[in-house]
Amino acid sequence: MSAPGVSSDESAGGLRQETGPARYTGPPVRDGSRVVVVFIALIAAVALGMIALRLQAGGHANMGADVTEEMPAGSH
């Protein structure tokens, strides 16, 4: 609140503090956006990890069909 260039936001923030519910919905929206960003990042990381494992295993991004063909049962 002591930031020098946030005078217009301070006046709006004061009104929000008086109402109560509007002020309460402010922080959860920011936290929710962070949760969404983290969730998307986790999904992307898992997807990239799965693709990397598939590329290492079979050389193709298939569901493992090439892996079973390249590695017969007697090769182990």
Sequence and secondary structure as in RCSB ss.txt:
>XXXX:A:sequence
MSAPGVSSDESAGGLRQETGPARYTGPPVRDGSRVVVVFIALIAAVALGMIALRLQAGGHANMGADVTEEMPAGS
H
>XXXX:A:secstr
   TT HHHHHHHHHHHHHSHHHHHHHHHHHHHHHHHHHHHHHHHHHHHHHHHHHHHHSS SSSHHHHHHS GGG
 
